[in-house]
């Protein structure tokens, strides 16, 4: 683990990609989930968040904290800085993963992405493919699931599912 707590912000319009990335992080850092806290910023109290961030790992070298929708907790700029200070004060053994939906038009002005540009945290975008990209996404997902699909079939599936990557992945699984 790094000397200071790692803070990762997953954002975008592709809920399926965000969920998949969260599962990858979980599998990499805490397969059993015994050292993981999952909180929703809209309902978690400040005490719950503080306790989750500062809990020391038991029989492990690190701890994982997932926090959904962090912007819901911090509508005002002053609250945002206090929130980031709280995250940065967590023990070095804690990995904090923030995640929320962010529309393409809001990416450039999102406050957490501004902090990522300053190096305060790391950010990863998970944007849904546009209609022209979706057939390629279908082909890649089919390969990921150890299958293969003709480009025409991929285009037809993309037409039927739109940009809903979860639905497309489920249809590929059925095939």
N, C-alpha and C positions, 0 to 999 in steps of 0.2 A: 504494500500500500504506500501511497505517497506521503510525504512529510505533512502536508496539509490535506484537509478533507477534499476529496474529489467531488465536484458538482457537475452533473451532466443534465442538459436540458434537451429533451426530445420534443419536437414540435412538428406540426404539419396538418395536412388534410386527410392523410391516409391512416385511419384508425387501426386498420389491420397491420400495417407496417410498424406502427408504434407498439402495438401489442406484441408482435413477433420480436421486436427489438428488446422489449422488457423481458420477455421469456429467455432470450439469449443471455442477457445480463444476469438474470436469476440463475440460470444453469451454470454460468461461469463463476459466479461469486458465492452462491449459497444454494446448491442443488436441493437440499432438503427443506429450505425455507425456514430453518430454525433461527436464523440470524437476520431475518427480514421483517421490516415494518412497512405496511401499506396504508397510506393515509390519503384522505380526500380533503383538500384545503378548504373547501366550502363548509365542511362539518367538523373538522378536527379542531380542538381547542389549542391554544398556544402551549399549554402545559403538555398536552399529548405530543405535539410536535417536538417540543424541547426534550421531553423524555425519550422519544424515539431517536432523536439525533444524538443524544448524549449517553445512551445506554452502552455499556461496555459489552463487547462480545463475550460469550461464555463458551469456552472450549473451541474457540476459533480466533483467527487473527484479525477478522474484520466484521463489519456490520453493513447491511444494505437497507436504505430507506427510500421507498418510492412515494412520491407526493404528486397526486393528480391535481391539475388545475391551479397551479400556484398563483396565477393572476387574480383569482377570485378572492384570495386572502389579502391582496395588496393593491387596492385600487388607487391609493394616493402615493406620490413619489416618496414622501417621508417614510411611509410604511414599507415601501419597497426596499429602501436602504437598510432599515432595521431587520427586515426579513433576510436579506443577503448577509448581514452581519451575523445573524443567528446561525445561518447555514455554515458560514466560514469559521465559526467558533466551535463547530463540532469536532470531536476527536479525529485524529488522522486515520483512525481505523474505520471511519464511517464513509461509505460511498453514498452520495445523495443523488437520486435520479428524479428530476422534475419532468412532468409530461403534460401536454395539453394540446388541444386543437388550435391551430393558428391558420387563418385564411391567407391565401397568397398575397392579397393586398395589404395585409397587416404585418407581414414579415419584416419589412424594412424599418418599421416604427415600433416593433415589439421591444419592451424594456429589457427583457432578459437577453435578447439577442444583442442589444447595445452593450450589455455587460460581458457577453461572450466576446465581442469585438475587442474589449479592453483586456481580455485574458482572465477575468474573474471566474469564469466557468466555461465549460465546453458545450457546444451545441451541435445537434444533429437534426437535419431536416428529413421529414418523412412525408413528402408530398405525393398525392395521388397522381398517377400518370394521366396525361391529357389524352383525348380520344385517338390522336395519331400515334401515341406511345403505347397504348393499351395492348394491341396485338403482340408487340415485342415483349411486353410484360408477361402476357399469357404464355408465350413460348418459353421464356426463362423460368417461369413458375412450373410449367410442365416438366422441364428438365430437372428442376430442383426436386420434383416429386418422382424422379426416375422414369419419366415418360417422354413421349415425343408427340408433336402435333404439327400438322401441315399448316403453312401460313394462312391458307384460305379458311381453315377451321378456326384458327386463332382469331382471325379477323371477325368471323361470325360470332364467336363466343364473346369477344370484346364488344361487339355491337349489342349483344343481348344483355350484358352485365354493366355496360357503361364504365364508369371509373371505380366501381365497387370491387376492390381487389379481394375482399373477403369472400364475396359471392363467387367471383371468378375462381378463386383457389378451391372453394368447395365443389364447384362444378368440375374442375380438373380432377379433384380427388375421386369424384364419382366415376369419371372415365377410366 
